[in-house]
Amino acid sequence: MTGFFGRLWIESTIALSFLREGRMQSIMITVGVAVGVAVIIFITALVQGLQSNLIDNTLGTQAHIRLLPPDEVNLVLPPVAGTVQLLQEDKRPQRLRSINNWQQITATLDQLPLLTAVSPTVSGPAFVRRGEALASVALVGTDLERYQKIIPLEEYLVSGQLRVGADDVLIGSQLAKDLGVQVGNKLRLETGQQNSAVVNIAGIFELGVRELDARYVYLDLKQAQSLLGLPGGVTVIDLTVADIFEAENIAAQVGRLTSLQAESWIVTNVQLMNALSAQSLSTNMIIVFVAISVAFGIASVLSVSVVQRTREIGILRATGATRQQILRIFLIQGAVFGLLGSVVGSAASYALVWVFNTFGPGLFYIPISVKLVIVAMLLATLTGVLAAAIPSRRAAALDPVVAIRYV
């Protein structure tokens, strides 16, 4: 092993001396690699930051998985023997109804390690009235302690206190604006079950989604059950998971376990998932084309280097250097180009990201993970080695007698 490392040290020394002799070429290709690496890291980090921002904005206002009661179906009587039954069936309208045995289901889901939060809620349509003003709203009755783990309402509170119960409710900022109310004002809630209640506005939230801010009214679970005519019942069980991109698989598992309809955010946000997939595809294509450009640059420089150093290669062969040693000398040059360029490019990408985060539009923050930098550096180094393969094979194949005579 000592002999091998000794030979490798000599080969590395020769490779670096070749690079120093062609200093201008070495600097230019190193800058080219650095630009490529900086583009790869910056674009990848930019897309990751954008995707993270989109996901946070989307999932910040909804559960990862929703469990709903199974759809009601029409009961069809079996045909009488000896007759033919012609049936034209319309889908049965779905009424507001509770999940059966939701307490036991909630207790079971609490024990599943795949889930990070479980929150039973009751929701349904209603009208809110203030004087002559009337608005259609969605009542959401919650156990606030549990629901906070699904949607952190406290972070979205713009005025008042995070409090429901004892006729206290939370309403959206757009709804407050439409009705001309503020914290401490009274509202009348009316439902189709001929139930109504006068409630006090304890707080106003702003989720950042206009439709939700104009319709959602959060209240105590028991009060919502009474208003919606579902005493002791819940209509939805909201769930969150640790890995959001596994939500669809986990939803299928939970659906089979509970015999309920399980909807993941992936299914209900198809357009968002398509946009994320398109962004990832575009980023990968950019990385591939940049890597190809870097590889051609390194290969062209090393090809010229082989021609320029044909005589030196012949002398090395004549003094006992093997083809494998000549091969490794040029492979080492390719690796040095990739590694040195990736170091410079990583530093440049950090500078670009800092400029964007400091002086950019401020729409979202771009993080740079150490893993991304390491992967980019490995990719650049590997690209350098692969790009050096053809020139190095050509150098190793040179006949020493012909090479020495080369002028």
C-alpha positions as CSV (number, residue, x, y, z in Angstrom):
1,M,0.0,0.0,0.0
2,T,2.9,2.3,0.7
3,G,4.2,1.8,-2.8
4,F,0.8,2.6,-4.3
5,F,0.4,5.8,-2.3
6,G,3.9,6.8,-3.2
7,R,3.2,6.4,-6.9
8,L,-0.1,8.2,-6.5
9,W,1.8,11.1,-4.8
10,I,4.3,11.3,-7.7
11,E,1.4,11.1,-10.3
12,S,-0.4,13.9,-8.4
13,T,2.7,16.1,-8.4
14,I,3.2,15.6,-12.1
15,A,-0.5,16.4,-12.8
16,L,-0.3,19.6,-10.7
17,S,2.9,20.7,-12.5
18,F,1.1,20.3,-15.9
19,L,-1.7,22.4,-14.6
20,R,0.7,25.1,-13.4
21,E,2.4,25.2,-16.7
22,G,-0.9,25.9,-18.5
23,R,-1.9,28.3,-15.8
24,M,-4.2,30.4,-18.0
25,Q,-6.1,27.4,-19.3
26,S,-6.4,26.0,-15.8
27,I,-7.8,29.2,-14.4
28,M,-10.3,29.5,-17.3
29,I,-11.7,26.0,-17.0
30,T,-11.8,26.3,-13.2
31,V,-13.8,29.4,-13.5
32,G,-16.1,27.6,-15.9
33,V,-16.6,24.7,-13.5
34,A,-17.2,27.2,-10.7
35,V,-19.9,29.0,-12.7
36,G,-21.6,25.7,-13.4
37,V,-21.5,24.6,-9.8
38,A,-22.8,28.0,-8.6
39,V,-25.7,27.8,-11.1
40,I,-26.6,24.3,-9.9
41,I,-26.5,25.1,-6.2
42,F,-28.3,28.4,-6.6
43,I,-31.0,27.2,-8.9
44,T,-31.6,24.1,-6.8
45,A,-31.7,26.0,-3.6
46,L,-34.0,28.6,-5.2
47,V,-36.5,26.0,-6.3
48,Q,-36.4,24.2,-3.0
49,G,-37.1,27.4,-1.2
50,L,-40.0,28.2,-3.5
51,Q,-41.4,24.7,-3.1
52,S,-41.1,24.9,0.7
53,N,-42.8,28.3,0.7
54,L,-45.7,27.0,-1.5
55,I,-46.1,23.9,0.7
56,D,-46.0,25.9,3.9
57,N,-48.6,28.3,2.6
58,T,-50.8,25.5,1.4
59,L,-50.6,23.1,4.3
60,G,-50.5,25.9,6.9
61,T,-54.2,26.2,6.5
62,Q,-55.3,22.6,6.1
63,A,-54.8,19.1,7.5
64,H,-52.5,16.6,5.7
65,I,-55.3,14.0,5.8
66,R,-59.0,14.3,6.4
67,L,-61.2,11.4,7.5
68,L,-64.9,11.6,6.4
69,P,-67.9,9.3,6.8
70,P,-68.5,6.9,3.9
71,D,-70.9,8.2,1.2
72,E,-74.5,7.1,1.7
73,V,-75.8,5.0,-1.2
74,N,-79.3,4.1,-2.4
75,L,-80.9,0.9,-1.2
76,V,-82.0,-1.1,-4.1
77,L,-84.5,-3.9,-3.6
78,P,-83.6,-7.3,-5.2
79,P,-85.7,-8.1,-8.3
80,V,-88.7,-10.4,-7.9
81,A,-88.0,-13.9,-9.3
82,G,-88.9,-14.3,-12.9
83,T,-88.9,-10.5,-13.6
84,V,-86.4,-8.1,-15.2
85,Q,-85.7,-5.0,-13.2
86,L,-84.8,-1.8,-15.1
87,L,-83.1,0.7,-12.9
88,Q,-82.2,4.3,-13.4
89,E,-80.4,5.5,-10.3
90,D,-79.4,9.0,-9.2
91,K,-76.7,9.4,-6.7
92,R,-78.1,9.9,-3.2
93,P,-77.6,13.4,-1.9
94,Q,-75.2,13.5,1.1
95,R,-76.5,14.9,4.3
96,L,-74.5,16.3,7.2
97,R,-73.9,13.3,9.5
98,S,-71.5,12.2,12.2
99,I,-68.7,9.6,12.1
100,N,-69.8,6.5,14.0
101,N,-67.7,5.7,17.0
102,W,-65.4,8.6,16.5
103,Q,-64.2,8.6,20.1
104,Q,-62.8,5.1,19.7
105,I,-61.4,5.9,16.3
106,T,-59.6,9.0,17.7
107,A,-58.2,7.0,20.6
108,T,-56.9,4.4,18.1
109,L,-55.3,7.0,15.8
110,D,-53.6,8.7,18.7
111,Q,-51.5,5.5,19.1
112,L,-50.3,5.4,15.5
113,P,-46.7,6.5,15.2
114,L,-47.3,7.6,11.5
115,L,-49.5,10.4,12.7
116,T,-48.3,13.6,14.5
117,A,-51.7,15.1,15.4
118,V,-55.3,14.0,15.5
119,S,-58.2,16.4,15.8
120,P,-61.9,15.6,15.6
121,T,-64.0,18.5,14.3
122,V,-67.6,19.2,13.4
123,S,-68.2,21.5,10.5
124,G,-71.2,22.6,8.4
125,P,-72.8,25.6,6.7
126,A,-74.5,28.4,8.4
127,F,-75.4,32.1,8.1
128,V,-74.0,34.9,10.2
129,R,-76.2,38.0,10.7
130,R,-75.4,41.5,12.0
131,G,-78.1,43.9,11.5
132,E,-79.1,43.9,7.9
133,A,-75.9,42.2,6.8
134,L,-76.0,38.5,6.1
135,A,-73.1,36.2,5.1
136,S,-72.8,32.5,4.4
137,V,-70.1,30.9,6.6
138,A,-68.7,27.6,7.5
139,L,-68.9,26.7,11.2
140,V,-65.9,24.7,12.5
141,G,-66.3,23.3,16.0
142,T,-63.0,22.2,17.5
143,D,-61.1,21.0,20.5
144,L,-58.7,24.0,20.4
145,E,-55.9,22.2,22.1
146,R,-55.9,19.4,19.5
147,Y,-56.7,21.7,16.5
148,Q,-53.7,23.9,17.3
149,K,-51.5,20.9,16.3
150,I,-53.2,20.8,12.9
151,I,-53.4,24.5,12.2
152,P,-51.5,26.9,14.6
153,L,-54.3,29.5,14.8
154,E,-52.3,31.4,17.4
155,E,-49.8,32.3,14.7
156,Y,-52.5,33.7,12.4
157,L,-54.3,35.7,15.1
158,V,-54.3,39.4,14.2
159,S,-56.4,40.8,17.1
160,G,-58.1,39.6,20.2
161,Q,-57.5,36.3,22.1
162,L,-57.4,32.7,21.0
163,R,-60.5,31.6,22.8
164,V,-63.6,29.6,22.0
165,G,-66.4,28.4,24.3
166,A,-68.9,30.3,26.4
167,D,-70.3,31.8,23.2
168,D,-66.9,33.1,22.2
169,V,-65.9,32.6,18.5
170,L,-63.0,33.3,16.2
171,I,-63.7,34.8,12.7
172,G,-61.6,35.6,9.7
173,S,-60.3,39.1,8.9
174,Q,-62.2,39.3,5.6
175,L,-65.5,38.3,7.2
176,A,-64.9,40.9,9.9
177,K,-64.3,43.5,7.2
178,D,-67.4,42.5,5.3
179,L,-69.6,42.7,8.4
180,G,-67.9,45.8,9.8
181,V,-67.2,44.1,13.2
182,Q,-64.2,44.0,15.5
183,V,-63.2,42.1,18.7
184,G,-66.0,42.3,21.3
185,N,-68.9,42.7,18.9
186,K,-71.8,40.4,18.8
187,L,-73.0,38.2,15.9
188,R,-76.0,35.9,15.3
189,L,-75.3,32.5,13.9
190,E,-78.2,30.7,12.2
191,T,-78.3,27.2,10.7
192,G,-80.8,25.2,8.5
193,Q,-81.8,23.2,11.6
194,Q,-83.7,26.3,12.9
195,N,-81.0,26.7,15.5
196,S,-79.4,30.1,16.3
197,A,-77.1,31.6,18.8
198,V,-75.7,35.0,19.6
199,V,-72.0,34.9,20.0
200,N,-69.1,37.2,21.0
201,I,-66.1,37.8,18.7
202,A,-63.1,36.8,20.9
203,G,-60.5,37.0,18.2
204,I,-59.9,37.7,14.5
205,F,-57.5,35.6,12.4
206,E,-55.9,35.9,9.0
207,L,-54.9,32.6,7.3
208,G,-53.8,34.4,4.1
209,V,-56.4,32.6,2.0
210,R,-59.2,35.0,1.1
211,E,-61.9,32.3,0.9
212,L,-61.1,30.9,4.3
213,D,-60.8,34.4,5.9
214,A,-64.2,35.3,4.5
215,R,-66.0,32.1,5.6
216,Y,-64.5,30.3,8.6
217,V,-66.0,30.7,12.0
218,Y,-64.3,28.7,14.8
219,L,-66.3,27.9,17.9
220,D,-66.4,25.3,20.7
221,L,-67.0,21.7,19.6
222,K,-70.1,21.3,21.8
223,Q,-71.7,24.6,20.7
224,A,-71.1,23.7,17.0
225,Q,-72.6,20.2,17.6
226,S,-75.7,21.9,19.0
227,L,-76.1,24.4,16.2
228,L,-75.6,21.9,13.5
229,G,-78.0,19.4,15.0
230,L,-75.3,16.8,15.7
231,P,-75.2,16.4,19.5
232,G,-72.1,14.4,20.4
233,G,-71.0,13.9,16.8
234,V,-68.1,15.0,14.6
235,T,-68.1,15.2,10.8
236,V,-64.3,15.2,10.1
237,I,-61.1,13.9,11.8
238,D,-58.1,15.9,10.8
239,L,-54.7,14.3,10.7
240,T,-51.1,15.5,10.2
241,V,-48.1,13.3,9.3
242,A,-44.3,13.8,9.6
243,D,-43.5,13.2,6.0
244,I,-46.0,15.2,4.0
245,F,-45.2,13.4,0.7
246,E,-46.1,10.1,2.2
247,A,-49.6,11.4,3.1
248,E,-51.3,9.5,0.3
249,N,-49.9,6.2,1.3
250,I,-50.7,6.8,5.0
251,A,-54.2,8.0,4.1
252,A,-54.8,4.6,2.3
253,Q,-53.6,2.7,5.4
254,V,-55.7,4.8,7.8
255,G,-58.7,4.4,5.5
256,R,-58.4,0.7,5.6
257,L,-58.0,0.7,9.4
258,T,-61.0,2.9,10.1
259,S,-63.3,2.1,7.1
260,L,-63.7,5.9,6.5
261,Q,-63.0,8.0,3.5
262,A,-59.4,9.3,3.7
263,E,-58.5,12.3,1.6
264,S,-54.8,13.4,1.5
265,W,-53.7,16.9,0.7
266,I,-52.0,15.5,-2.4
267,V,-55.3,14.5,-3.9
268,T,-57.0,17.7,-3.0
269,N,-54.2,19.9,-4.3
270,V,-53.5,18.2,-7.6
271,Q,-52.5,21.4,-9.4
272,L,-49.9,22.2,-6.6
273,M,-48.4,18.7,-7.0
274,N,-48.2,19.1,-10.8
275,A,-46.5,22.5,-10.3
276,L,-43.9,21.0,-7.9
277,S,-43.2,18.1,-10.2
278,A,-42.7,20.5,-13.2
279,Q,-40.3,22.6,-11.1
280,S,-38.3,19.6,-10.0
281,L,-38.1,18.3,-13.6
282,S,-37.0,21.7,-14.9
283,T,-34.3,21.9,-12.2
284,N,-33.0,18.4,-13.0
285,M,-32.8,19.3,-16.7
286,I,-30.8,22.4,-15.9
287,I,-28.4,20.4,-13.7
288,V,-27.9,17.8,-16.5
289,F,-27.2,20.4,-19.2
290,V,-24.8,22.4,-17.0
291,A,-23.0,19.2,-16.1
292,I,-22.7,18.3,-19.8
293,S,-21.3,21.8,-20.5
294,V,-18.8,21.5,-17.7
295,A,-17.7,18.0,-18.9
296,F,-17.1,19.3,-22.5
297,G,-15.1,22.2,-21.2
298,I,-12.8,20.0,-19.1
299,A,-12.5,17.4,-21.9
300,S,-11.5,20.1,-24.4
301,V,-8.8,21.6,-22.2
302,L,-7.3,18.2,-21.3
303,S,-7.4,17.2,-25.0
304,V,-5.3,20.3,-25.8
305,S,-3.1,19.5,-22.9
306,V,-2.3,16.0,-24.3
307,V,-1.3,17.5,-27.6
308,Q,0.9,20.2,-25.9
309,R,2.6,17.7,-23.6
310,T,3.1,14.8,-26.0
311,R,6.9,15.1,-25.7
312,E,6.7,15.1,-21.9
313,I,4.5,12.1,-22.0
314,G,6.9,10.3,-24.2
315,I,9.8,11.1,-21.9
316,L,7.8,9.8,-18.9
317,R,7.0,6.6,-20.8
318,A,10.7,6.2,-21.8
319,T,11.7,6.5,-18.1
320,G,9.5,3.7,-17.0
321,A,6.0,5.3,-16.5
322,T,3.3,2.8,-17.3
323,R,0.1,3.4,-19.3
324,Q,-1.9,3.2,-16.1
325,Q,0.2,5.9,-14.5
326,I,-0.2,8.3,-17.5
327,L,-3.9,7.5,-17.4
328,R,-4.1,8.4,-13.7
329,I,-2.1,11.7,-14.2
330,F,-4.8,13.1,-16.5
331,L,-7.7,11.7,-14.5
332,I,-6.2,13.5,-11.5
333,Q,-6.2,16.7,-13.5
334,G,-9.8,16.3,-14.3
335,A,-10.6,15.6,-10.6
336,V,-8.6,18.7,-9.6
337,F,-10.6,20.9,-12.1
338,G,-13.9,19.5,-10.7
339,L,-12.9,19.8,-7.0
340,L,-11.3,23.2,-7.2
341,G,-14.1,24.6,-9.4
342,S,-16.8,23.2,-7.1
343,V,-15.1,24.8,-4.0
344,V,-15.1,28.2,-5.7
345,G,-18.6,27.7,-7.1
346,S,-20.0,26.8,-3.7
347,A,-18.5,30.0,-2.2
348,A,-20.1,32.0,-5.1
349,S,-23.5,30.3,-4.6
350,Y,-23.5,31.2,-0.9
351,A,-22.8,34.8,-1.9
352,L,-25.6,34.8,-4.5
353,V,-28.1,33.3,-1.9
354,W,-27.0,35.9,0.7
355,V,-27.6,38.7,-1.9
356,F,-31.1,37.3,-2.7
357,N,-32.1,36.8,0.9
358,T,-30.8,40.2,1.9
359,F,-31.7,42.5,-1.0
360,G,-34.2,40.3,-2.9
361,P,-38.0,40.8,-3.0
362,G,-38.4,39.0,0.3
363,L,-41.2,36.7,-0.9
364,F,-39.5,33.7,0.5
365,Y,-36.2,32.6,2.1
366,I,-33.7,30.5,0.3
367,P,-31.9,27.9,2.5
368,I,-28.7,26.1,1.4
369,S,-28.3,22.7,2.9
370,V,-24.8,21.2,3.5
371,K,-26.0,18.1,1.7
372,L,-26.7,20.1,-1.4
373,V,-23.2,21.6,-1.4
374,I,-21.6,18.2,-0.9
375,V,-23.6,16.6,-3.6
376,A,-22.8,19.4,-6.0
377,M,-19.0,19.1,-5.2
378,L,-19.1,15.3,-5.7
379,L,-21.0,15.7,-9.0
380,A,-18.5,18.3,-10.3
381,T,-15.5,16.1,-9.2
382,L,-17.0,13.0,-10.8
383,T,-17.8,15.0,-14.0
384,G,-14.2,16.1,-14.1
385,V,-12.9,12.5,-13.8
386,L,-15.3,11.3,-16.5
387,A,-14.5,14.2,-18.8
388,A,-10.8,13.3,-18.5
389,A,-11.4,9.7,-19.5
390,I,-11.0,10.1,-23.3
391,P,-8.0,12.5,-23.2
392,S,-6.3,10.4,-20.6
393,R,-6.8,7.2,-22.7
394,R,-5.3,9.0,-25.7
395,A,-2.3,10.1,-23.6
396,A,-1.8,6.6,-22.3
397,A,-1.9,5.1,-25.8
398,L,0.9,7.3,-27.1
399,D,4.0,5.4,-28.3
400,P,7.0,6.7,-26.3
401,V,9.4,6.7,-29.4
402,V,6.9,8.6,-31.6
403,A,6.0,11.0,-28.7
404,I,9.7,11.9,-28.0
405,R,10.2,12.8,-31.7
406,Y,7.0,15.0,-31.6
407,V,7.8,18.6,-32.2
